[in-house]
Amino acid sequence: MKQVLKKVTRSLLPALATGLVLAGLTLGLTACGDDPADAAIDGLIATLQEGDPAAIHAIMTPKSQAKYPVETMADRQNHVHQALAVDKVLYKNFKEDRRASTDDRRVYTGKLVLEGDYGSLERDLALTFLPTGSEEAPWQLEWKPEVLFPGLKDGNDLVVKSKPAHRGTIYDRNGVVLAEDAEVSRSYPYGVITAPALGFVRAVTESEQAAGHFKKYPLGTEVGRAGLEKAYNDILSGRNGIQVTLSDDPKTILVKTEPEAGQDITTTLDIRAQEAAYNQINGEFGAVVAANPQNGDMLALVDSPSYDPHTWLDTNMTDDDYQNAVSNGLAPLKGVYAMAFTPGSTQKLFTAVIGLHDGVLTHDNGYEIYGETWQPPVGWGGYKVRRVTPINGFINLHQALISSDNIFFARTGLDLGPQRLVEGLEHMGYAQKVPGKLAVETSQVTEQGYIDQDHETAVADTSYGQYQLQMTPYQMTMTYGLLANGGKIMVPRLLLNEESQVWIDNLASAEDLAYLNKALRQAVTITHPVANRSYAAMTGKTGTAEVGPKGSINLGWFSGYDQNNPDLMMTVMINNVQNRGGSDVNCAYFGRIMDTLYADGPYSPDIPKASDKKEKE
């Protein structure tokens, strides 16, 4: 792509002063240490290398200052550095050229080195210094455009031809290609199925860099704009090749480098799980996240509605259309699975874990509860907690999880109190940034991060998954993993070569986990049998969050797994489940996804290789 450089806006001036890394001057810049001029000129070269336009302008000769005002000089300097993707400037091994120097001028020669995304570009450079007659500042720099790049003059410009590097291929865990460079542009073989997980790429534009974005990449470099393409862009991106000429001498090549290919990545995703989940929820508004709770492997990141990633490539969408989509919030820059929503009754597992840990709950204690609604004797006015399935009499935690009793968990939260409840939730990952490179919204307990001591209704509603709670399907899946992994929540792992790590440990004892798993197994078999299957011990918890005006819209959740095969934890979140079964909609999708994955026997994320099969035989 041929690109004739144009001047950039003055707004980039501050970025120039801070954006270039000052590297230590090479010792012995000058050859004649006994000459006082050498030390003075070393200081001027050091100022030049620092890159601060105002400081450089101050050491220039009056004639240079008049010809090149600081704004003009800074714009030209910033422009050259952006065009060549420079992040470090070195003036190396400068010493006086005695043959070129005279009584009224000193000429120093050395190497100008521009380091950045095109590698290290090295050019011979001569700098001219004129005497001032002042003892304090005896020399000044005769500045001209070639100080920035040899050959530049007032009437010409750099012409940069960039040869794109091959971007790394993205594979699923079993070697299936999910994204690769094709002849013309990036190709995504599974299109809408994997788009929210992978994202898409677009070339960096001059307007984006002028706005302060993607400054570390050369113009024209394809960078990931969402999903794994964005998260692992530095690995996938190679180094573009470059050819530099001058606008008035196009035949003389000043610099030429060859592109270096980016690295391939093998993700933890399993295209079988990705495809099975997408085929089920396509047409809904929602998300499915599947992970292995034992090691944190993310197996599926699915959205509906999805999009065709090819539509968003440079070859199919103009930069103006893309920028308009970004400005209007229409660009698919974040997956639904990575957005935070009200969790509803899926939250009750977390309240139970905190209650058991703090001793407010045991396996045997509970509450006497009667009727559909409840409030304490005084203080709430007309507000009452309402439950869906009234069970009159004594209710313990086991029964409360089976019937998803709002009153039980509201009273548990009130017994914990706001401080212990909030601290317990934060210890389980609420309000913490989810580890890893993928951009995921941070969950919240409340907007302000705490609950007032006297705000009892907020405590009650939070305890059963309402009020201001927010969590992503991504984090929900990892957190529910504690049921299948000894009370541990793993760090999400997105590449197979990443180390498996524990994020949060010791959330529940073995006895409490057995108790919770038994109750949530019956929550499926008794309350939501649509998720149950004869071939597995499906276990999990539903949630039906009341969102929208006066709770008119129901957001359904289900997080669960097979106790007999604890390598797959799955969250299904679907909006608008009101008037069609509530969270049973989610349970049905969960069951059908599992049917697909278990079609040939218990699901395993890894397909046996031919060598593995022979070994077994």
Summary of the structure (lengths in Angstrom):
residues: 617
radius of gyration: 31.7
end to end distance: 55.8
largest distance: 105.3
contacts: 2105
relative contact order: 0.09
helix: 34%
strand: 24%
